[in-house]
Amino acid sequence: MTSLAHQLKRLALPQSDPNLLTRREVASLLFDPKDAATMDRSTFYALGCTGLEELLGIEPAFLEFQDTLFSAASLTLERSVQSREVNDKLDAGVSLFLTRLCPYFLLKPAHKCIEWLLHRYVPVGGCTQVTWSL
């Protein structure tokens, strides 16, 4: 591979990778990996928002995440083109959400929210790259 080809490969955006459009399995908490691969982002978003609404009925403190992690803008956010500062802020928001979610972790609404976070905020390479902590 030439030096130029190598540089272009490193600059390629992950969301433009054709392999992402034909994944056979996708990590999921609620669904079989093969079934999850057939679902689109808006399906997971609707599921996550439903879970958040259900959690708000139990604990109003989750309201602060409605305009960030569960906002309509999060549907089109591409982490790979964001600055490190933006990604660090997203990671901090996810960590805070997960920390607050701990007492409710066994509830179905919590699982719905986690499913959205998994599909929206986990890097394309998988869970091993995530540095969220509780």
Stockholm file with secondary structure:
# STOCKHOLM 1.0

chainA/1-134         MTSLAHQLKRLALPQSDPNLLTRREVASLLFDPKDAATMDRSTFYALGCTGLEELLGIEPAFLEFQDTLFSAASLTLERSVQSREVNDKLDAGVSLFLTRLCPYFLLKPAHKCIEWLLHRYVPVGGCTQVTWSL
#=GR chainA/1-134 SS CCHHHHHHHHHSCGGGCGGGGGCSCCCCSSSCHHHHTTCCHHHHHHHHHHHHHHHHHHCGGGGGGTTTTTSGGGGTCCGGGSCHHHHHHHHHHHHHHHHHHGGGTTSHHHHHHHHHHHHHHSCTTCGGGCCCCC
#=GC SS_cons         CCHHHHHHHHHSCGGGCGGGGGCSCCCCSSSCHHHHTTCCHHHHHHHHHHHHHHHHHHCGGGGGGTTTTTSGGGGTCCGGGSCHHHHHHHHHHHHHHHHHHGGGTTSHHHHHHHHHHHHHHSCTTCGGGCCCCC
//
